[in-house]
Amino acid sequence: VISSDIAALCESIVGAAHVRRDEPTRLAYGTDGTSYCAAPDLVVLPGRADEIAAIARLCTEHLVPLVPRGAGTGYSGGAVPAHGGILLSLERLNRIVELNQADLVAVVEPGVITSDLHAAVERVGLFYPPDPASLARSSIGGNIAENAGGPRAFKYGTTKQYVLGLEAVLPNGDAIRTGGRTVKNVAGYDLTDLIVGSEGTLAIVTRATLRLIPKPPETATVRAFFESVGSAARGVDRLLAARVLPAALELIDGASLAAVEWHLGGVALAPPGTAALLLIEVDGSLAAVAAEIGHVERACAEAGATRIDRARDAAEREELWRVRRELSPALKQIAPIKFNNDVVVPKGKIPELCAAVERIGRDHGVLVPTFGHAGDGNLHVNIMVEDTREARDRAASAERALFEEVIRLGGALTGEHGIGLTKAKYLGLQFSDVEIALMKRVKHAFDPAGILNPGKIFPAEDSDKSTPQRR
Ligand SMILES: Cc1cc2nc3c(=O)[nH]c(=O)nc-3n(C[C@H](O)[C@H](O)[C@H](O)COP(=O)(O)OP(=O)(O)OC[C@H]3O[C@@H](n4cnc5c(N)ncnc54)[C@H](O)[C@@H]3O)c2cc1C
């Protein structure tokens, strides 16, 4: 527990109204999108970068853990203050500082909500493609820290492709600038790319310069139903062979579909025998979209689709996306505990991964609805169990088996949610001791006192540090 002297110093930096010690606030800020919770000692809500620098300096001097937090939608426990200390919420830094059409950049503070940025840039005909499904709530700072992706990543890339430059505060309070506002920039080590995806463990992002592109004028959407994941994968291969690069290419398996059908009150969304659904969107000029959506339908038909629906207007497009959007709430209803994984494998290994998921589910007696991004091999594998010690243990061993399989297939433990707290103990499955030691030296170069977001990414060495509990 940190002293009242530290709390008073924080108040002198950000103002008493922006330091909270009451238990309901501490508990509310001790969680994220996972079921983990650890209350911080203090919640501090700075309004400016210089205040963040002063708080960081204080934490380094007094060896107080400091945990940055955006909107708290993270799916790997990244913003959960595992070791207590100060929770630094960036929510008050929420201005779009500049929208520059000549340079095609937006300069934003980290607390800007992703969909607010989308709306602002689209009003002037521009486009910021990164689109995590959480975009109505997640912050740009959190997107940067996790290198967030989304359905559009296959065609447009993930957050890192759009971060041109950063302003950030190091744990000792020093302010730095990285990158700039040009697409090309190879001067020195690429510190921007190092900070993007560093899960709030290297520096606190206080401002970002983001790349924008012209908004594609037209979009068309199709969904196709298949009797096996293998035939859906063949559909994907065929449409790529027809030289179509879809703006979204989402795969939903039969178990996920059944969960949504149940959640929506038993409506039949798919033909009987459906084991996979593909949701495919193309964008571009009117002529290109008309030609490409035809190729998409042909590719799906040739791969054995049992039904193909094309949206004729915005309302029908919304209806086609409905199944995808209802997945999260639907899964919550089928079991109280979700081990939420976002593994990624090379695209060609998706059928093998889906077969392995089915086998793992059977072997461990757990339900594993799976859906995700068929273009980039990033699948959300959700291990659903009852809230008992025995069921959690079964889920944990199913999760380990999943990770081992993913690494065997040449993939990675996480494609967009990050390692955070939830997967730290598995880091050694993907990296050697030499590689982990090198990463730790990078962490040490940024944060020699080890105060910034401790307990994340690296497996715990110190058994005295307790792991936060699931709620
Ligand atoms: C329903 C749902 C759907 C989701 N879908 C997707 C998806 O499609 N794609 C995807 O990628 N993710 C998805 N996520 C996960 C999550 O929304 C993303 O990881 C998002 O980027 C987190 O943003 P946030 O502002 O909520 O960050 P938080 O949860 O607050 O923090 C996440 C991490 O970022 C760090 N951080 C936050 N702000 C800063 C900063 N300014 N400087 C340094 N570090 C910082 C924190 O310390 C923490 O480690 C989903 C989550 C939910 C709940």
The ligand as an SDF file (V2000), in Angstrom:
LIG
                    3D

 53 58  0  0  0  0  0  0  0  0999 V2000
  -15.8480   -7.0410  -27.2000 C   0  0  0  0  0  0  0  0  0  0  0  0
  -14.3650   -6.8640  -27.4690 C   0  0  0  0  0  0  0  0  0  0  0  0
  -13.9000   -7.0490  -28.7660 C   0  0  0  0  0  0  0  0  0  0  0  0
  -12.5370   -6.8870  -29.0470 C   0  0  0  0  0  0  0  0  0  0  0  0
  -12.1220   -7.0370  -30.3320 N   0  0  0  0  0  0  0  0  0  0  0  0
  -10.8270   -6.8060  -30.6390 C   0  0  0  0  0  0  0  0  0  0  0  0
  -10.3870   -6.8930  -31.9980 C   0  0  0  0  0  0  0  0  0  0  0  0
  -11.1600   -7.1540  -32.9330 O   0  0  0  0  0  0  0  0  0  0  0  0
   -9.0800   -6.6500  -32.2580 N   0  0  0  0  0  0  0  0  0  0  0  0
   -8.1970   -6.3310  -31.2590 C   0  0  0  0  0  0  0  0  0  0  0  0
   -7.0330   -6.0940  -31.5570 O   0  0  0  0  0  0  0  0  0  0  0  0
   -8.5840   -6.2680  -29.9720 N   0  0  0  0  0  0  0  0  0  0  0  0
   -9.8730   -6.4740  -29.6380 C   0  0  0  0  0  0  0  0  0  0  0  0
  -10.2710   -6.3780  -28.3250 N   0  0  0  0  0  0  0  0  0  0  0  0
   -9.2790   -6.1040  -27.2660 C   0  0  0  0  0  0  0  0  0  0  0  0
   -9.1030   -4.6070  -26.9070 C   0  0  0  0  0  0  0  0  0  0  0  0
  -10.2710   -3.8690  -27.2010 O   0  0  0  0  0  0  0  0  0  0  0  0
   -7.9030   -4.0020  -27.6220 C   0  0  0  0  0  0  0  0  0  0  0  0
   -6.7070   -4.6140  -27.1680 O   0  0  0  0  0  0  0  0  0  0  0  0
   -7.7670   -2.4930  -27.4430 C   0  0  0  0  0  0  0  0  0  0  0  0
   -6.6860   -2.0480  -28.2080 O   0  0  0  0  0  0  0  0  0  0  0  0
   -7.5410   -2.0750  -25.9960 C   0  0  0  0  0  0  0  0  0  0  0  0
   -7.7220   -0.6750  -25.9050 O   0  0  0  0  0  0  0  0  0  0  0  0
   -8.0700    0.0000  -24.5010 P   0  0  0  0  0  0  0  0  0  0  0  0
   -8.0670    1.4690  -24.6860 O   0  0  0  0  0  0  0  0  0  0  0  0
   -9.2930   -0.5680  -23.9250 O   0  0  0  0  0  0  0  0  0  0  0  0
   -6.7920   -0.4350  -23.6500 O   0  0  0  0  0  0  0  0  0  0  0  0
   -6.6690   -0.9590  -22.1570 P   0  0  0  0  0  0  0  0  0  0  0  0
   -7.3930   -2.2440  -21.9660 O   0  0  0  0  0  0  0  0  0  0  0  0
   -6.9810    0.1460  -21.2240 O   0  0  0  0  0  0  0  0  0  0  0  0
   -5.1140   -1.2360  -22.1020 O   0  0  0  0  0  0  0  0  0  0  0  0
   -4.5230   -2.2090  -22.9200 C   0  0  0  0  0  0  0  0  0  0  0  0
   -2.9950   -2.1230  -22.7650 C   0  0  0  0  0  0  0  0  0  0  0  0
   -2.5510   -0.8890  -23.2740 O   0  0  0  0  0  0  0  0  0  0  0  0
   -1.7650   -0.1880  -22.3120 C   0  0  0  0  0  0  0  0  0  0  0  0
   -2.0320    1.2250  -22.5530 N   0  0  0  0  0  0  0  0  0  0  0  0
   -3.2340    1.8440  -22.6620 C   0  0  0  0  0  0  0  0  0  0  0  0
   -3.0590    3.1440  -22.9630 N   0  0  0  0  0  0  0  0  0  0  0  0
   -1.7060    3.3550  -23.0350 C   0  0  0  0  0  0  0  0  0  0  0  0
   -0.8910    4.4860  -23.3020 C   0  0  0  0  0  0  0  0  0  0  0  0
   -1.4060    5.6890  -23.5540 N   0  0  0  0  0  0  0  0  0  0  0  0
    0.4530    4.3280  -23.2810 N   0  0  0  0  0  0  0  0  0  0  0  0
    1.0050    3.1190  -23.0380 C   0  0  0  0  0  0  0  0  0  0  0  0
    0.2860    2.0200  -22.7680 N   0  0  0  0  0  0  0  0  0  0  0  0
   -1.0620    2.1390  -22.7790 C   0  0  0  0  0  0  0  0  0  0  0  0
   -2.2400   -0.7380  -20.9760 C   0  0  0  0  0  0  0  0  0  0  0  0
   -1.2320   -0.6180  -19.9900 O   0  0  0  0  0  0  0  0  0  0  0  0
   -2.5180   -2.1850  -21.3190 C   0  0  0  0  0  0  0  0  0  0  0  0
   -1.3480   -2.9310  -21.2590 O   0  0  0  0  0  0  0  0  0  0  0  0
  -11.6240   -6.5500  -28.0050 C   0  0  0  0  0  0  0  0  0  0  0  0
  -12.1000   -6.3640  -26.7040 C   0  0  0  0  0  0  0  0  0  0  0  0
  -13.4500   -6.5070  -26.4370 C   0  0  0  0  0  0  0  0  0  0  0  0
  -13.9330   -6.2750  -25.0220 C   0  0  0  0  0  0  0  0  0  0  0  0
  1  2  1  0
  2  3  1  0
  2 52  2  0
  3  4  2  0
  4  5  1  0
  4 50  1  0
  5  6  2  0
  6  7  1  0
  6 13  1  0
  7  8  2  0
  7  9  1  0
  9 10  1  0
 10 11  2  0
 10 12  1  0
 12 13  2  0
 13 14  1  0
 14 15  1  0
 14 50  1  0
 15 16  1  0
 16 17  1  0
 16 18  1  0
 18 19  1  0
 18 20  1  0
 20 21  1  0
 20 22  1  0
 22 23  1  0
 23 24  1  0
 24 25  2  0
 24 26  1  0
 24 27  1  0
 27 28  1  0
 28 29  2  0
 28 30  1  0
 28 31  1  0
 31 32  1  0
 32 33  1  0
 33 34  1  0
 33 48  1  0
 34 35  1  0
 35 36  1  0
 35 46  1  0
 36 37  1  0
 36 45  1  0
 37 38  2  0
 38 39  1  0
 39 40  1  0
 39 45  2  0
 40 41  1  0
 40 42  2  0
 42 43  1  0
 43 44  2  0
 44 45  1  0
 46 47  1  0
 46 48  1  0
 48 49  1  0
 50 51  2  0
 51 52  1  0
 52 53  1  0
M  END
$$$$
